């Protein structure tokens, strides 16, 4: 299946040349690669004040959300296990204090992941 044709407004018919020394060129290439954009798209977005969203940041944010969700699932499974009346006597050698410590640790990790995700979001909005 062929890609739909661009309208006249969507076509880019003008070319702009940017002169740079080697260091500047390497810096622009590096920053463009970090966002996952071509150098041309990166410079156009900068020049037109379009937002530049880093694909790396979006990927890291999705990893953080996945880790947070996994902690939540583990907490839910632990809660389900503890709510079973026939298992209350058999906690695998763990005391109720051990279980409380595990739950608190999971909650701290979840809160830490949330703070990191919020920091990444703030950086993405800059």
C-alpha positions as CSV (number, residue, x, y, z in Angstrom):
1,X,0.0,0.0,0.0
2,X,1.4,3.3,-1.1
3,X,1.9,6.3,1.2
4,X,-0.8,9.0,0.7
5,X,0.4,12.0,-1.3
6,X,1.3,15.2,0.6
7,X,-0.8,18.3,0.0
8,X,0.9,21.4,-1.3
9,X,1.0,22.9,2.2
10,X,2.7,19.7,3.6
11,X,5.4,19.7,0.9
12,X,8.8,21.1,1.8
13,X,10.1,22.8,-1.3
14,X,12.7,25.1,0.3
15,X,16.2,24.2,1.5
16,X,18.2,26.0,4.1
17,X,21.9,25.6,4.5
18,X,23.5,26.1,7.9
19,X,27.2,26.8,8.1
20,X,28.9,25.3,11.2
21,X,32.4,24.4,12.3
22,X,33.2,20.7,13.1
23,X,32.5,21.1,16.8
24,X,29.1,22.7,16.2
25,X,28.2,20.1,13.6
26,X,29.1,17.2,16.0
27,X,27.1,18.9,18.8
28,X,24.0,19.3,16.6
29,X,24.3,15.7,15.3
30,X,24.7,14.4,18.9
31,X,21.6,16.3,20.1
32,X,19.6,15.3,17.1
33,X,20.5,11.6,17.6
34,X,19.6,11.9,21.4
35,X,16.1,12.9,20.4
36,X,15.8,10.3,17.7
37,X,15.3,12.9,15.0
38,X,17.3,13.6,11.8
39,X,19.5,16.6,11.9
40,X,17.2,18.3,9.4
41,X,14.1,17.7,11.4
42,X,15.8,18.7,14.7
43,X,17.1,22.0,13.3
44,X,13.7,22.8,11.7
45,X,11.9,22.1,14.9
46,X,14.4,24.4,16.8
47,X,14.1,27.1,14.2
48,X,10.3,27.0,14.2
49,X,10.1,26.7,18.0
50,X,8.3,23.4,17.7
51,X,8.5,21.2,20.8
52,X,11.3,18.6,20.6
53,X,10.3,15.5,22.4
54,X,13.1,13.1,23.1
55,X,12.2,9.5,22.2
56,X,14.8,8.3,24.8
57,X,12.9,10.2,27.6
58,X,9.6,8.8,26.4
59,X,11.1,5.3,26.4
60,X,12.6,5.7,29.9
61,X,9.3,7.0,31.2
62,X,7.5,4.0,29.8
63,X,10.0,1.7,31.6
64,X,9.4,3.6,34.9
65,X,5.7,3.2,34.5
66,X,6.1,-0.5,33.7
67,X,8.3,-1.0,36.9
68,X,5.7,0.9,39.0
69,X,2.9,-1.3,37.6
70,X,4.9,-4.4,38.3
71,X,5.4,-3.3,41.9
72,X,1.7,-2.7,42.2
73,X,0.9,-6.2,40.8
74,X,3.3,-7.8,43.3
75,X,1.7,-5.9,46.1
76,X,-1.7,-7.1,45.0
77,X,-0.5,-10.7,44.8
78,X,1.0,-10.4,48.3
79,X,-2.2,-8.9,49.6
80,X,-4.3,-11.7,48.1
81,X,-1.9,-14.3,49.6
82,X,-2.2,-12.7,53.0
83,X,-6.0,-12.4,52.8
84,X,-6.4,-16.2,52.5
85,X,-7.3,-17.4,55.9
86,X,-5.8,-20.9,55.4
87,X,-2.4,-19.3,54.6
88,X,-2.1,-17.0,57.6
89,X,-0.3,-19.7,59.6
90,X,2.0,-20.6,56.7
91,X,3.9,-17.4,55.7
92,X,6.9,-19.2,54.5
93,X,8.8,-18.7,57.8
94,X,8.1,-14.9,57.6
95,X,6.8,-13.0,60.6
96,X,4.1,-10.4,60.3
97,X,6.8,-7.8,60.8
98,X,8.7,-9.2,57.8
99,X,5.6,-8.9,55.7
100,X,5.1,-5.3,56.9
101,X,8.7,-4.5,56.0
102,X,8.3,-6.0,52.5
103,X,5.1,-3.9,52.0
104,X,6.8,-0.7,53.2
105,X,9.8,-1.4,51.0
106,X,7.5,-1.9,47.9
107,X,5.6,1.3,48.7
108,X,8.9,3.3,49.0
109,X,10.1,1.9,45.7
110,X,6.8,2.8,44.1
111,X,7.0,6.3,45.4
112,X,10.6,6.7,44.3
113,X,9.7,5.6,40.8
114,X,6.8,8.1,40.7
115,X,9.2,10.9,41.7
116,X,11.7,9.9,39.0
117,X,8.8,9.8,36.4
118,X,7.7,13.2,37.5
119,X,11.2,14.6,37.1
120,X,11.5,13.1,33.6
121,X,8.2,14.7,32.7
122,X,9.3,18.1,34.0
123,X,12.5,17.8,31.9
124,X,10.5,16.8,28.8
125,X,8.4,19.9,29.1
126,X,11.4,22.3,29.2
